[in-house]
Amino acid sequence: MVESHTSRRISVHEALGAGSVADILLWRKWCASLLVLISASSLWFLFERGGYNVLTFAANVILLLVVILFFWAKSANLLNRPLPPIPDMEISEELVEKAADEIRGWINHVLFIAHEISVGGNVRVLFQVAMILWWVSYIGSFCNFLTFVYIGVLLSLSIPVLYDNYQDEIDAKLRIVHKIIQAQYRKVDESVLSKLPSSVYSSKQKIH
């Protein structure tokens, strides 16, 4: 039994891409992970509690950075010192193509759902989308967007490493929760969703 469980263990590091981002989220580069945590906490405190404006902060930081780099480059030419170690600011075509493919997939999925609701008249899809949007609105009533992003950063730095260390225990609890959710969804499906017409237009045709 133990061997079967360990053979089915998921490599969280590989699931997260097995790169620098995975190392940061799993605290394998604890200096970088700590820097992300401190930076996110400082920015949240600065904007949320300090009342600082995001646009003003970004403009001031960019202005300060540009001025520092300008005088660094000027002083380097005068004193025969090396120039600022700035990498080539160029985005590769491969990165653009990957990002475009990913965005295109999400947009096509959203357009498919919109087509199912508006053209196909799918009431079940409309009900599901309405429930999801209601949940998002309900969660958004407790915090603003900045706090929501900050909570996402905290969860990103805690959930992957916890799951990596306690994967078997968490999977056992998740299977129980999944069974409960499935049972509740079947009840909703049998009592509400199954009684809804698959299409508004098909129901109108039956009436006519």
C-alpha positions as CSV (number, residue, x, y, z in Angstrom):
1,M,0.0,0.0,0.0
2,V,2.8,2.4,0.8
3,E,4.5,1.7,-2.5
4,S,1.3,2.4,-4.4
5,H,0.8,5.7,-2.7
6,T,4.4,6.8,-3.2
7,S,4.2,5.8,-6.9
8,R,1.2,8.0,-7.4
9,R,2.8,11.0,-5.7
10,I,2.8,14.1,-7.9
11,S,6.0,16.0,-8.3
12,V,4.9,19.5,-7.3
13,H,8.2,20.9,-8.6
14,E,7.6,19.5,-12.0
15,A,3.9,20.5,-12.0
16,L,5.0,24.1,-11.4
17,G,7.4,24.0,-14.3
18,A,10.6,22.8,-12.6
19,G,12.1,26.3,-13.0
20,S,13.0,29.3,-10.9
21,V,9.3,30.0,-10.2
22,A,8.9,26.5,-8.8
23,D,12.0,26.9,-6.6
24,I,10.6,30.2,-5.2
25,L,7.1,28.8,-4.6
26,L,8.5,25.7,-2.8
27,W,11.0,27.7,-0.8
28,R,14.0,25.9,-2.3
29,K,15.5,29.4,-2.9
30,W,14.5,30.7,0.4
31,C,16.2,34.0,0.0
32,A,14.2,34.8,-3.2
33,S,11.0,33.4,-1.5
34,L,11.6,35.6,1.5
35,L,12.3,38.6,-0.7
36,V,9.0,38.1,-2.6
37,L,7.1,37.7,0.7
38,I,8.7,40.9,2.2
39,S,8.2,42.9,-1.0
40,A,4.5,41.8,-1.3
41,S,3.8,42.6,2.3
42,S,5.6,46.0,2.1
43,L,3.7,47.0,-1.1
44,W,0.4,45.9,0.4
45,F,1.1,47.9,3.6
46,L,2.3,50.9,1.6
47,F,-0.8,51.0,-0.7
48,E,-3.5,49.7,1.6
49,R,-2.5,51.1,5.0
50,G,-0.3,54.0,4.0
51,G,-2.7,55.3,1.4
52,Y,-0.1,55.7,-1.3
53,N,-1.2,55.8,-4.9
54,V,-0.1,53.0,-7.2
55,L,0.4,55.2,-10.2
56,T,2.4,57.8,-8.3
57,F,4.5,55.1,-6.7
58,A,5.3,53.4,-10.1
59,A,6.1,56.8,-11.7
60,N,8.5,57.7,-8.8
61,V,10.2,54.4,-8.8
62,I,10.8,54.4,-12.6
63,L,12.0,58.1,-12.5
64,L,14.4,57.2,-9.7
65,L,15.7,54.2,-11.6
66,V,16.2,56.1,-14.8
67,V,18.1,58.9,-13.1
68,I,20.3,56.4,-11.3
69,L,21.1,54.5,-14.5
70,F,21.7,57.8,-16.4
71,F,24.3,59.2,-13.9
72,W,25.8,55.7,-13.5
73,A,26.4,55.5,-17.2
74,K,27.8,59.1,-17.4
75,S,30.2,58.5,-14.4
76,A,31.3,55.2,-15.9
77,N,32.3,56.9,-19.2
78,L,34.2,59.6,-17.3
79,L,36.0,57.3,-14.8
80,N,36.5,54.3,-17.2
81,R,34.3,52.1,-15.2
82,P,32.0,49.3,-16.4
83,L,28.5,50.3,-17.6
84,P,25.4,49.3,-15.6
85,P,24.8,45.5,-15.9
86,I,21.6,45.8,-17.8
87,P,20.5,42.8,-19.9
88,D,19.3,43.1,-23.4
89,M,15.8,44.4,-23.1
90,E,14.3,42.3,-25.8
91,I,11.4,39.8,-25.8
92,S,11.9,36.7,-27.9
93,E,9.5,35.6,-30.6
94,E,9.1,32.2,-28.9
95,L,7.9,33.9,-25.6
96,V,5.5,36.1,-27.5
97,E,4.1,33.1,-29.4
98,K,3.6,31.0,-26.2
99,A,1.8,33.9,-24.5
100,A,-0.3,34.5,-27.6
101,D,-1.3,30.8,-27.8
102,E,-2.2,30.8,-24.1
103,I,-4.3,34.0,-24.4
104,R,-5.9,32.8,-27.5
105,G,-7.0,29.6,-25.8
106,W,-8.6,31.5,-22.9
107,I,-10.3,34.0,-25.2
108,N,-11.7,31.1,-27.4
109,H,-13.0,29.4,-24.3
110,V,-14.8,32.6,-23.1
111,L,-16.2,33.1,-26.6
112,F,-17.4,29.6,-26.7
113,I,-19.3,30.0,-23.4
114,A,-20.7,33.4,-24.7
115,H,-21.9,31.6,-27.9
116,E,-23.5,28.8,-25.9
117,I,-25.4,31.3,-23.8
118,S,-26.4,34.0,-26.4
119,V,-26.7,31.9,-29.6
120,G,-27.3,28.4,-28.3
121,G,-29.5,29.6,-25.4
122,N,-27.9,27.1,-23.1
123,V,-29.7,27.7,-19.7
124,R,-27.4,25.3,-17.8
125,V,-24.3,27.1,-18.9
126,L,-26.0,30.4,-18.0
127,F,-26.8,29.1,-14.6
128,Q,-23.3,27.9,-14.0
129,V,-21.7,31.1,-15.1
130,A,-24.1,33.2,-13.0
131,M,-23.2,31.1,-9.9
132,I,-19.5,31.6,-10.5
133,L,-19.9,35.3,-11.0
134,W,-22.0,35.5,-7.9
135,W,-19.3,33.8,-5.9
136,V,-16.7,36.1,-7.3
137,S,-18.8,39.1,-6.4
138,Y,-19.5,37.7,-2.9
139,I,-15.8,37.2,-2.3
140,G,-15.0,40.6,-3.7
141,S,-17.3,42.2,-1.2
142,F,-14.9,41.3,1.6
143,C,-11.7,42.8,0.2
144,N,-10.5,45.0,-2.6
145,F,-8.5,43.9,-5.6
146,L,-5.1,44.7,-4.0
147,T,-5.8,42.7,-0.9
148,F,-7.1,39.9,-3.1
149,V,-3.8,39.8,-5.0
150,Y,-1.9,39.9,-1.8
151,I,-3.8,37.0,-0.4
152,G,-3.1,35.1,-3.7
153,V,0.6,35.8,-3.2
154,L,0.5,34.4,0.4
155,L,-1.4,31.3,-0.7
156,S,1.1,30.8,-3.6
157,L,3.9,30.8,-1.1
158,S,2.3,28.5,1.3
159,I,0.0,26.0,-0.4
160,P,2.5,24.4,-2.8
161,V,5.1,23.8,-0.1
162,L,2.5,22.4,2.3
163,Y,1.1,20.1,-0.4
164,D,4.7,19.0,-1.3
165,N,5.4,18.0,2.4
166,Y,2.0,16.5,3.3
167,Q,0.7,15.3,-0.1
168,D,-0.7,12.0,1.1
169,E,-2.6,13.4,4.0
170,I,-4.0,16.3,1.9
171,D,-5.0,14.0,-0.9
172,A,-6.9,11.8,1.5
173,K,-8.8,14.8,2.8
174,L,-9.4,16.2,-0.7
175,R,-10.9,12.9,-1.8
176,I,-13.4,13.1,1.0
177,V,-14.3,16.7,0.2
178,H,-14.5,15.8,-3.5
179,K,-17.1,13.1,-2.7
180,I,-19.1,15.5,-0.6
181,I,-19.1,18.1,-3.4
182,Q,-20.1,15.5,-6.0
183,A,-23.0,14.4,-3.8
184,Q,-24.2,18.0,-3.4
185,Y,-23.8,18.7,-7.1
186,R,-25.8,15.6,-8.0
187,K,-28.6,16.9,-5.7
188,V,-28.5,20.3,-7.4
189,D,-28.3,18.6,-10.8
190,E,-31.3,16.4,-10.2
191,S,-33.5,19.0,-8.5
192,V,-32.6,22.1,-10.6
193,L,-30.2,21.7,-13.5
194,S,-31.8,18.6,-15.0
195,K,-35.2,20.4,-15.1
196,L,-33.8,23.3,-17.0
197,P,-34.1,23.1,-20.8
198,S,-30.9,22.6,-22.6
199,S,-31.7,25.5,-24.9
200,V,-34.2,28.3,-24.6
201,Y,-34.8,28.2,-28.4
202,S,-35.5,24.5,-28.4
203,S,-38.1,25.0,-25.7
204,K,-39.7,27.8,-27.7
205,Q,-39.9,25.5,-30.7
206,K,-41.7,22.9,-28.6
207,I,-44.2,25.5,-27.5
208,H,-44.9,26.6,-31.0
